[in-house]
């Protein structure tokens, strides 16, 4: 190892050791955490049960927990030393519980942010939960040739790709192979696979089956398709459109509440729907955590003789729409089958889907 590299490694090791030692030491000061809880109408919520936990980054036995209730102004606070993160949980009969977590970095240069944390939170009321269709979709992309419809009520692609009958949304998938990870050559990967599989047909069969389970039927005549999927760098674009006028999708991230069990408002928006949505993606660049995207969808629109909406159905998408250009699509949705009912407050004990797999079940309203 040359001198320059040795110095770099030593410096990194010293920094890591210094950070670890400082992070393990308890701070000499207390952090005030002040919670203020209001409801949907911005009215203070009194008598809510609150837990404020001061968590230790390295030693769970050193965690410190404070329990109490909000006062008439919806406030509760605690003071203690924290080394790691602050966890706030709150609950009250007739409301959806809160679960808020914030990482606290004691070495932050702005010490005031660490000594005094004020958390204005809001608690959504339980109003009218309904039996609705709710599903975590994780599916193989059926085609790249043209837009394909997805039926919320059937939970499947429309024919000929599935059992769906009514296309609530149209998904158009596009992708391009732009290289291989690590700039490895295709020919070298073929040689490696042939060497591994030449004397062991079972390993070859397992290799293909594993890929097909995730991305669909593969051409087993050679390794080209599987290598492209497994080691390829792909650029992708997903376009979301709709089959009928005045159907559309509305960005709801301004109303998304990540710490509430009910992450979106009880009802879909009455207006503000766009006719399309375009998402660019790839499978090779590091992904920073984006703002939580969420959407309302207006679909199955019927117009009257004046061209105005006589009937429509509504849905919400409560997770990122994740398109893996290697061949998968994932998102979570809730659909109300009753025309003109914008209520999307889902009763999790009464899913209208009765045959979902465990990984497809939606556990939040």
C-alpha positions as a LaTeX table, in Angstrom:
\begin{tabular}{lrrr}
\hline
Residue & $x$ (\AA) & $y$ (\AA) & $z$ (\AA) \\
\hline
Unk1 & 0.00 & 0.00 & 0.00 \\
Unk2 & 1.51 & 3.37 & $-0.99$ \\
Unk3 & 2.02 & 6.20 & 1.52 \\
Unk4 & $-0.77$ & 8.38 & 0.13 \\
Unk5 & $-3.32$ & 5.57 & 0.31 \\
Unk6 & $-2.16$ & 4.63 & 3.80 \\
Unk7 & $-2.70$ & 8.20 & 5.00 \\
Unk8 & $-6.19$ & 8.31 & 3.51 \\
Unk9 & $-7.19$ & 5.02 & 5.16 \\
Unk10 & $-5.76$ & 6.15 & 8.52 \\
Unk11 & $-7.62$ & 9.45 & 8.29 \\
Unk12 & $-10.92$ & 7.72 & 7.52 \\
Unk13 & $-10.42$ & 5.26 & 10.37 \\
Unk14 & $-9.66$ & 8.11 & 12.83 \\
Unk15 & $-12.79$ & 10.03 & 11.70 \\
Unk16 & $-14.96$ & 6.95 & 12.11 \\
Unk17 & $-13.56$ & 6.20 & 15.55 \\
Unk18 & $-13.97$ & 9.83 & 16.62 \\
Unk19 & $-17.58$ & 9.94 & 15.41 \\
Unk20 & $-18.41$ & 6.63 & 17.11 \\
Unk21 & $-16.92$ & 7.69 & 20.44 \\
Unk22 & $-18.73$ & 11.04 & 20.38 \\
Unk23 & $-22.00$ & 9.42 & 19.30 \\
Unk24 & $-21.81$ & 6.90 & 22.15 \\
Unk25 & $-21.33$ & 9.60 & 24.80 \\
Unk26 & $-24.49$ & 11.12 & 26.23 \\
Unk27 & $-24.79$ & 14.86 & 25.63 \\
Unk28 & $-24.28$ & 17.20 & 28.58 \\
Unk29 & $-27.55$ & 18.99 & 27.82 \\
Unk30 & $-31.23$ & 18.06 & 27.54 \\
Unk31 & $-33.35$ & 18.38 & 24.43 \\
Unk32 & $-36.82$ & 19.84 & 24.79 \\
Unk33 & $-39.38$ & 18.18 & 22.53 \\
Unk34 & $-42.66$ & 20.11 & 22.36 \\
Unk35 & $-45.54$ & 18.41 & 20.58 \\
Unk36 & $-48.61$ & 20.35 & 19.45 \\
Unk37 & $-51.46$ & 18.30 & 18.00 \\
Unk38 & $-54.45$ & 19.64 & 16.04 \\
Unk39 & $-57.19$ & 17.93 & 14.01 \\
Unk40 & $-58.26$ & 18.22 & 10.37 \\
Unk41 & $-59.93$ & 21.56 & 11.09 \\
Unk42 & $-56.79$ & 22.87 & 12.87 \\
Unk43 & $-58.54$ & 22.66 & 16.26 \\
Unk44 & $-56.29$ & 21.57 & 19.19 \\
Unk45 & $-56.70$ & 17.93 & 20.28 \\
Unk46 & $-56.77$ & 17.61 & 24.10 \\
Unk47 & $-56.36$ & 14.39 & 26.11 \\
Unk48 & $-54.43$ & 12.53 & 23.42 \\
Unk49 & $-52.06$ & 9.90 & 24.81 \\
Unk50 & $-48.48$ & 10.80 & 23.87 \\
Unk51 & $-45.20$ & 8.92 & 24.03 \\
Unk52 & $-41.94$ & 10.81 & 23.49 \\
Unk53 & $-38.98$ & 8.44 & 23.33 \\
Unk54 & $-35.37$ & 9.64 & 23.40 \\
Unk55 & $-33.54$ & 6.84 & 21.63 \\
Unk56 & $-29.87$ & 5.89 & 22.01 \\
Unk57 & $-28.06$ & 5.14 & 18.75 \\
Unk58 & $-25.98$ & 2.28 & 20.16 \\
Unk59 & $-27.59$ & 1.11 & 23.40 \\
Unk60 & $-31.32$ & 0.42 & 23.55 \\
Unk61 & $-31.14$ & 0.04 & 27.33 \\
Unk62 & $-30.30$ & 3.74 & 27.55 \\
Unk63 & $-33.50$ & 4.83 & 25.78 \\
Unk64 & $-35.60$ & 7.27 & 27.80 \\
Unk65 & $-39.40$ & 7.39 & 27.47 \\
Unk66 & $-41.92$ & 9.98 & 28.60 \\
Unk67 & $-45.67$ & 9.37 & 28.60 \\
Unk68 & $-48.46$ & 11.87 & 29.14 \\
Unk69 & $-51.51$ & 13.58 & 27.66 \\
Unk70 & $-51.99$ & 16.74 & 25.65 \\
Unk71 & $-53.46$ & 19.70 & 27.51 \\
Unk72 & $-56.42$ & 21.86 & 26.45 \\
Unk73 & $-54.20$ & 23.50 & 23.82 \\
Unk74 & $-53.22$ & 20.10 & 22.38 \\
Unk75 & $-49.68$ & 20.36 & 23.74 \\
Unk76 & $-47.31$ & 18.04 & 25.56 \\
Unk77 & $-43.56$ & 18.31 & 26.06 \\
Unk78 & $-40.62$ & 16.49 & 27.61 \\
Unk79 & $-36.95$ & 17.18 & 28.36 \\
Unk80 & $-34.19$ & 14.61 & 28.29 \\
Unk81 & $-30.86$ & 13.70 & 26.76 \\
Unk82 & $-30.91$ & 12.12 & 23.32 \\
Unk83 & $-28.26$ & 10.22 & 21.41 \\
Unk84 & $-29.78$ & 8.95 & 18.18 \\
Unk85 & $-33.36$ & 9.89 & 17.37 \\
Unk86 & $-36.63$ & 11.12 & 18.81 \\
Unk87 & $-39.79$ & 9.05 & 18.42 \\
Unk88 & $-43.26$ & 10.53 & 19.00 \\
Unk89 & $-46.40$ & 8.42 & 19.10 \\
Unk90 & $-49.88$ & 9.72 & 19.83 \\
Unk91 & $-53.35$ & 8.22 & 19.91 \\
Unk92 & $-56.90$ & 9.12 & 20.87 \\
Unk93 & $-60.27$ & 7.42 & 20.53 \\
Unk94 & $-61.96$ & 8.50 & 17.31 \\
Unk95 & $-58.69$ & 9.51 & 15.61 \\
Unk96 & $-56.01$ & 7.81 & 13.55 \\
Unk97 & $-52.76$ & 7.32 & 15.52 \\
Unk98 & $-49.52$ & 9.16 & 14.80 \\
Unk99 & $-46.02$ & 7.69 & 14.55 \\
Unk100 & $-43.33$ & 10.32 & 14.01 \\
Unk101 & $-39.58$ & 9.63 & 13.97 \\
Unk102 & $-36.80$ & 12.21 & 13.66 \\
Unk103 & $-33.07$ & 11.46 & 13.61 \\
Unk104 & $-31.09$ & 13.79 & 15.86 \\
Unk105 & $-27.42$ & 14.43 & 14.99 \\
Unk106 & $-25.72$ & 15.81 & 18.09 \\
Unk107 & $-22.66$ & 17.05 & 16.19 \\
Unk108 & $-24.79$ & 19.40 & 14.07 \\
Unk109 & $-23.24$ & 22.89 & 14.02 \\
Unk110 & $-26.62$ & 24.45 & 14.82 \\
Unk111 & $-26.93$ & 23.35 & 18.45 \\
Unk112 & $-30.22$ & 25.21 & 18.90 \\
Unk113 & $-31.91$ & 22.73 & 16.57 \\
Unk114 & $-30.87$ & 19.93 & 18.89 \\
Unk115 & $-31.72$ & 21.60 & 22.20 \\
Unk116 & $-35.24$ & 22.65 & 21.23 \\
Unk117 & $-37.46$ & 20.64 & 18.85 \\
Unk118 & $-41.01$ & 21.84 & 18.23 \\
Unk119 & $-43.31$ & 19.46 & 16.39 \\
Unk120 & $-46.66$ & 20.77 & 15.15 \\
Unk121 & $-48.51$ & 17.58 & 14.20 \\
Unk122 & $-52.06$ & 16.94 & 13.12 \\
Unk123 & $-54.32$ & 14.00 & 13.83 \\
Unk124 & $-56.97$ & 12.95 & 11.32 \\
Unk125 & $-60.37$ & 11.94 & 12.66 \\
Unk126 & $-61.96$ & 8.56 & 12.00 \\
Unk127 & $-65.07$ & 9.53 & 10.05 \\
Unk128 & $-66.68$ & 6.92 & 7.79 \\
Unk129 & $-64.41$ & 3.97 & 6.89 \\
Unk130 & $-65.81$ & 1.99 & 3.96 \\
Unk131 & $-65.31$ & $-1.47$ & 2.47 \\
Unk132 & $-63.23$ & $-0.65$ & $-0.62$ \\
Unk133 & $-60.92$ & $-2.34$ & $-3.10$ \\
Unk134 & $-57.32$ & $-1.97$ & $-1.87$ \\
Unk135 & $-54.20$ & $-3.68$ & $-3.17$ \\
Unk136 & $-50.42$ & $-3.51$ & $-3.18$ \\
Unk137 & $-49.63$ & $-4.14$ & $-6.82$ \\
Unk138 & $-46.30$ & $-5.66$ & $-7.78$ \\
Unk139 & $-46.57$ & $-6.99$ & $-11.30$ \\
Unk140 & $-44.59$ & $-7.91$ & $-14.36$ \\
Unk141 & $-44.90$ & $-5.37$ & $-17.18$ \\
Unk142 & $-47.11$ & $-7.11$ & $-19.78$ \\
Unk143 & $-45.95$ & $-5.24$ & $-22.90$ \\
Unk144 & $-43.78$ & $-2.39$ & $-24.15$ \\
Unk145 & $-45.57$ & $-2.07$ & $-27.47$ \\
Unk146 & $-48.57$ & 0.08 & $-26.52$ \\
Unk147 & $-50.53$ & 1.45 & $-23.54$ \\
Unk148 & $-52.11$ & $-1.28$ & $-21.44$ \\
Unk149 & $-55.15$ & $-0.80$ & $-19.21$ \\
Unk150 & $-55.35$ & $-1.67$ & $-15.53$ \\
Unk151 & $-58.69$ & $-2.38$ & $-13.84$ \\
Unk152 & $-58.75$ & $-1.21$ & $-10.19$ \\
Unk153 & $-61.82$ & $-3.27$ & $-9.34$ \\
Unk154 & $-60.47$ & $-6.47$ & $-10.86$ \\
Unk155 & $-56.96$ & $-5.79$ & $-9.56$ \\
Unk156 & $-55.55$ & $-6.92$ & $-12.89$ \\
Unk157 & $-54.57$ & $-5.88$ & $-16.40$ \\
Unk158 & $-57.37$ & $-5.69$ & $-18.93$ \\
Unk159 & $-57.66$ & $-8.38$ & $-21.60$ \\
Unk160 & $-55.69$ & $-9.84$ & $-23.28$ \\
Unk161 & $-53.10$ & $-9.44$ & $-20.52$ \\
Unk162 & $-55.37$ & $-10.17$ & $-17.55$ \\
Unk163 & $-58.93$ & $-10.54$ & $-16.27$ \\
Unk164 & $-59.72$ & $-6.82$ & $-16.10$ \\
Unk165 & $-62.64$ & $-5.41$ & $-18.08$ \\
Unk166 & $-62.65$ & $-1.66$ & $-17.43$ \\
Unk167 & $-59.36$ & 0.25 & $-17.98$ \\
Unk168 & $-59.25$ & 2.73 & $-15.09$ \\
Unk169 & $-55.76$ & 3.90 & $-16.11$ \\
Unk170 & $-53.55$ & 3.32 & $-19.14$ \\
Unk171 & $-49.87$ & 2.57 & $-18.53$ \\
Unk172 & $-47.36$ & 2.99 & $-21.35$ \\
Unk173 & $-43.92$ & 1.55 & $-20.62$ \\
Unk174 & $-40.78$ & 2.58 & $-22.51$ \\
Unk175 & $-37.17$ & 1.55 & $-21.87$ \\
Unk176 & $-33.68$ & 1.56 & $-23.41$ \\
Unk177 & $-30.58$ & $-0.51$ & $-22.62$ \\
Unk178 & $-27.66$ & 1.92 & $-22.19$ \\
Unk179 & $-24.86$ & $-0.36$ & $-21.01$ \\
Unk180 & $-23.84$ & $-2.87$ & $-18.36$ \\
Unk181 & $-22.99$ & $-2.39$ & $-14.70$ \\
Unk182 & $-19.27$ & $-2.11$ & $-14.07$ \\
Unk183 & $-18.77$ & $-1.78$ & $-17.83$ \\
Unk184 & $-18.41$ & $-5.56$ & $-18.06$ \\
Unk185 & $-18.62$ & $-6.95$ & $-21.59$ \\
Unk186 & $-21.54$ & $-9.12$ & $-22.60$ \\
Unk187 & $-19.24$ & $-11.80$ & $-24.04$ \\
Unk188 & $-17.39$ & $-12.15$ & $-20.73$ \\
Unk189 & $-20.66$ & $-12.64$ & $-18.84$ \\
Unk190 & $-21.75$ & $-15.33$ & $-21.28$ \\
Unk191 & $-18.50$ & $-17.23$ & $-20.75$ \\
Unk192 & $-18.92$ & $-17.08$ & $-16.97$ \\
Unk193 & $-22.49$ & $-18.38$ & $-17.10$ \\
Unk194 & $-21.65$ & $-21.14$ & $-19.55$ \\
Unk195 & $-18.79$ & $-22.22$ & $-17.30$ \\
Unk196 & $-21.05$ & $-22.32$ & $-14.25$ \\
Unk197 & $-23.91$ & $-24.13$ & $-15.98$ \\
Unk198 & $-22.06$ & $-26.51$ & $-18.33$ \\
Unk199 & $-21.79$ & $-29.30$ & $-15.77$ \\
Unk200 & $-24.88$ & $-28.45$ & $-13.74$ \\
Unk201 & $-28.19$ & $-28.22$ & $-15.66$ \\
Unk202 & $-30.06$ & $-27.73$ & $-12.39$ \\
Unk203 & $-28.22$ & $-24.48$ & $-11.71$ \\
Unk204 & $-29.09$ & $-23.27$ & $-15.20$ \\
Unk205 & $-32.76$ & $-24.09$ & $-14.67$ \\
Unk206 & $-32.76$ & $-22.29$ & $-11.31$ \\
Unk207 & $-31.08$ & $-19.28$ & $-12.90$ \\
Unk208 & $-33.75$ & $-18.91$ & $-15.57$ \\
Unk209 & $-36.65$ & $-19.60$ & $-13.21$ \\
Unk210 & $-35.43$ & $-16.96$ & $-10.78$ \\
Unk211 & $-35.31$ & $-14.33$ & $-13.51$ \\
Unk212 & $-38.67$ & $-15.35$ & $-14.96$ \\
Unk213 & $-40.39$ & $-15.10$ & $-11.58$ \\
Unk214 & $-39.46$ & $-11.41$ & $-11.40$ \\
Unk215 & $-39.56$ & $-10.29$ & $-15.02$ \\
Unk216 & $-41.58$ & $-12.76$ & $-17.06$ \\
Unk217 & $-40.85$ & $-15.47$ & $-19.61$ \\
Unk218 & $-37.28$ & $-15.47$ & $-20.94$ \\
Unk219 & $-35.81$ & $-16.67$ & $-24.21$ \\
Unk220 & $-33.81$ & $-19.73$ & $-23.14$ \\
Unk221 & $-32.09$ & $-20.14$ & $-26.49$ \\
Unk222 & $-29.20$ & $-18.01$ & $-25.23$ \\
Unk223 & $-28.30$ & $-15.73$ & $-22.32$ \\
Unk224 & $-28.80$ & $-12.40$ & $-24.05$ \\
Unk225 & $-32.17$ & $-11.53$ & $-22.50$ \\
Unk226 & $-31.33$ & $-12.66$ & $-18.98$ \\
Unk227 & $-27.97$ & $-10.86$ & $-18.98$ \\
Unk228 & $-29.59$ & $-7.68$ & $-20.25$ \\
Unk229 & $-32.13$ & $-7.84$ & $-17.42$ \\
Unk230 & $-29.75$ & $-8.96$ & $-14.69$ \\
Unk231 & $-26.71$ & $-6.81$ & $-15.47$ \\
Unk232 & $-28.05$ & $-4.18$ & $-17.84$ \\
Unk233 & $-28.30$ & $-0.46$ & $-17.17$ \\
Unk234 & $-31.73$ & 0.72 & $-18.28$ \\
Unk235 & $-33.37$ & 4.07 & $-18.79$ \\
Unk236 & $-37.14$ & 3.97 & $-18.49$ \\
Unk237 & $-40.19$ & 6.18 & $-18.89$ \\
Unk238 & $-43.71$ & 5.51 & $-17.66$ \\
Unk239 & $-46.66$ & 7.46 & $-19.05$ \\
Unk240 & $-49.99$ & 7.34 & $-17.21$ \\
Unk241 & $-53.00$ & 8.35 & $-19.33$ \\
Unk242 & $-56.75$ & 7.72 & $-19.36$ \\
Unk243 & $-59.24$ & 6.34 & $-21.89$ \\
Unk244 & $-62.02$ & 8.94 & $-21.46$ \\
Unk245 & $-62.32$ & 12.76 & $-21.36$ \\
Unk246 & $-62.09$ & 14.49 & $-17.95$ \\
Unk247 & $-60.54$ & 11.43 & $-16.32$ \\
Unk248 & $-57.16$ & 12.10 & $-14.78$ \\
Unk249 & $-54.69$ & 12.08 & $-11.91$ \\
Unk250 & $-54.09$ & 14.72 & $-9.23$ \\
Unk251 & $-50.83$ & 15.16 & $-7.32$ \\
Unk252 & $-51.73$ & 15.01 & $-3.61$ \\
Unk253 & $-48.31$ & 15.22 & $-1.97$ \\
Unk254 & $-49.12$ & 18.61 & $-0.39$ \\
Unk255 & $-51.73$ & 16.80 & 1.72 \\
Unk256 & $-49.68$ & 13.65 & 2.32 \\
Unk257 & $-48.98$ & 13.05 & 6.02 \\
Unk258 & $-46.30$ & 10.39 & 6.41 \\
Unk259 & $-46.67$ & 10.03 & 10.19 \\
Unk260 & $-50.46$ & 9.55 & 10.22 \\
Unk261 & $-52.04$ & 6.14 & 9.77 \\
Unk262 & $-54.40$ & 7.86 & 7.30 \\
Unk263 & $-51.82$ & 9.43 & 5.02 \\
Unk264 & $-54.21$ & 11.26 & 2.66 \\
Unk265 & $-57.43$ & 13.25 & 3.22 \\
Unk266 & $-60.64$ & 11.28 & 3.65 \\
Unk267 & $-62.02$ & 12.31 & 0.24 \\
Unk268 & $-60.58$ & 12.61 & $-3.25$ \\
Unk269 & $-60.25$ & 16.11 & $-4.69$ \\
Unk270 & $-63.34$ & 17.38 & $-6.54$ \\
Unk271 & $-61.16$ & 19.12 & $-9.17$ \\
Unk272 & $-57.54$ & 19.54 & $-10.27$ \\
Unk273 & $-57.00$ & 16.39 & $-12.33$ \\
Unk274 & $-54.41$ & 16.24 & $-15.12$ \\
Unk275 & $-54.91$ & 14.07 & $-18.18$ \\
Unk276 & $-51.48$ & 12.45 & $-17.92$ \\
Unk277 & $-48.43$ & 11.82 & $-15.75$ \\
Unk278 & $-44.89$ & 11.05 & $-16.94$ \\
Unk279 & $-42.25$ & 9.42 & $-14.75$ \\
Unk280 & $-38.61$ & 8.96 & $-15.77$ \\
Unk281 & $-36.52$ & 6.33 & $-14.03$ \\
Unk282 & $-33.49$ & 4.06 & $-14.29$ \\
Unk283 & $-32.02$ & 1.12 & $-12.41$ \\
Unk284 & $-28.43$ & 2.26 & $-11.96$ \\
Unk285 & $-28.18$ & 5.69 & $-10.29$ \\
Unk286 & $-28.36$ & 6.11 & $-6.50$ \\
Unk287 & $-31.85$ & 7.20 & $-5.43$ \\
Unk288 & $-32.16$ & 9.88 & $-2.77$ \\
Unk289 & $-35.32$ & 9.60 & $-0.71$ \\
Unk290 & $-37.90$ & 11.73 & $-2.58$ \\
Unk291 & $-40.91$ & 13.50 & $-1.09$ \\
Unk292 & $-43.67$ & 10.98 & $-0.55$ \\
Unk293 & $-45.65$ & 11.02 & $-3.80$ \\
Unk294 & $-49.36$ & 10.29 & $-3.61$ \\
Unk295 & $-52.22$ & 10.78 & $-6.02$ \\
Unk296 & $-55.97$ & 10.88 & $-6.40$ \\
Unk297 & $-57.47$ & 9.40 & $-9.57$ \\
Unk298 & $-60.77$ & 10.18 & $-11.28$ \\
Unk299 & $-61.90$ & 7.43 & $-13.63$ \\
Unk300 & $-64.93$ & 5.79 & $-15.30$ \\
Unk301 & $-66.25$ & 9.23 & $-16.20$ \\
Unk302 & $-69.64$ & 9.50 & $-17.92$ \\
Unk303 & $-70.54$ & 12.87 & $-19.46$ \\
Unk304 & $-74.01$ & 14.32 & $-19.81$ \\
Unk305 & $-75.42$ & 15.95 & $-22.94$ \\
Unk306 & $-73.71$ & 19.23 & $-22.00$ \\
Unk307 & $-70.30$ & 17.56 & $-21.76$ \\
Unk308 & $-70.23$ & 17.83 & $-17.97$ \\
Unk309 & $-69.44$ & 15.00 & $-15.57$ \\
Unk310 & $-72.58$ & 13.04 & $-14.73$ \\
Unk311 & $-70.77$ & 10.17 & $-13.05$ \\
Unk312 & $-67.22$ & 9.25 & $-11.99$ \\
Unk313 & $-65.35$ & 6.89 & $-9.71$ \\
Unk314 & $-62.42$ & 7.79 & $-7.50$ \\
Unk315 & $-59.24$ & 6.12 & $-6.28$ \\
Unk316 & $-56.09$ & 7.03 & $-4.38$ \\
Unk317 & $-52.51$ & 5.89 & $-4.89$ \\
Unk318 & $-50.72$ & 5.99 & $-1.54$ \\
Unk319 & $-47.20$ & 4.97 & $-2.54$ \\
Unk320 & $-44.65$ & 5.96 & $-5.18$ \\
Unk321 & $-45.46$ & 4.59 & $-8.62$ \\
Unk322 & $-42.27$ & 2.60 & $-9.08$ \\
Unk323 & $-41.43$ & 1.47 & $-12.59$ \\
Unk324 & $-38.41$ & $-0.81$ & $-12.82$ \\
Unk325 & $-37.39$ & $-0.64$ & $-16.50$ \\
Unk326 & $-36.16$ & $-4.22$ & $-16.27$ \\
Unk327 & $-39.83$ & $-5.21$ & $-16.25$ \\
Unk328 & $-41.84$ & $-4.48$ & $-13.06$ \\
Unk329 & $-44.42$ & $-1.97$ & $-11.85$ \\
Unk330 & $-45.35$ & $-1.35$ & $-8.19$ \\
Unk331 & $-47.83$ & 0.91 & $-6.39$ \\
Unk332 & $-50.53$ & 0.74 & $-3.71$ \\
Unk333 & $-54.07$ & 1.89 & $-4.43$ \\
Unk334 & $-57.57$ & 2.13 & $-2.93$ \\
Unk335 & $-60.65$ & 2.25 & $-5.19$ \\
Unk336 & $-64.25$ & 3.19 & $-4.41$ \\
Unk337 & $-66.66$ & 1.31 & $-6.73$ \\
Unk338 & $-69.62$ & 3.59 & $-5.93$ \\
Unk339 & $-70.07$ & 6.28 & $-8.62$ \\
Unk340 & $-69.73$ & 9.90 & $-7.43$ \\
Unk341 & $-68.57$ & 8.86 & $-3.94$ \\
Unk342 & $-65.24$ & 10.58 & $-3.25$ \\
Unk343 & $-64.83$ & 8.93 & 0.17 \\
Unk344 & $-61.60$ & 6.89 & 0.15 \\
Unk345 & $-61.33$ & 6.22 & 3.89 \\
Unk346 & $-60.64$ & 2.49 & 3.71 \\
Unk347 & $-61.88$ & 0.06 & 6.38 \\
Unk348 & $-58.85$ & $-2.25$ & 6.52 \\
Unk349 & $-60.93$ & $-5.09$ & 8.01 \\
Unk350 & $-63.34$ & $-5.09$ & 5.05 \\
Unk351 & $-61.31$ & $-5.23$ & 1.87 \\
Unk352 & $-63.53$ & $-6.03$ & $-1.11$ \\
Unk353 & $-60.69$ & $-8.17$ & $-2.43$ \\
Unk354 & $-61.06$ & $-11.50$ & $-0.64$ \\
Unk355 & $-58.27$ & $-13.54$ & $-2.23$ \\
Unk356 & $-55.17$ & $-11.36$ & $-1.88$ \\
Unk357 & $-51.77$ & $-12.79$ & $-1.10$ \\
Unk358 & $-50.15$ & $-11.62$ & 2.13 \\
Unk359 & $-47.78$ & $-9.25$ & 0.32 \\
Unk360 & $-50.71$ & $-7.69$ & $-1.59$ \\
Unk361 & $-52.72$ & $-6.67$ & 1.49 \\
Unk362 & $-53.13$ & $-3.02$ & 2.42 \\
Unk363 & $-52.93$ & $-2.42$ & 6.18 \\
Unk364 & $-53.46$ & 1.35 & 6.31 \\
Unk365 & $-56.72$ & 3.20 & 5.63 \\
\hline
\end{tabular}
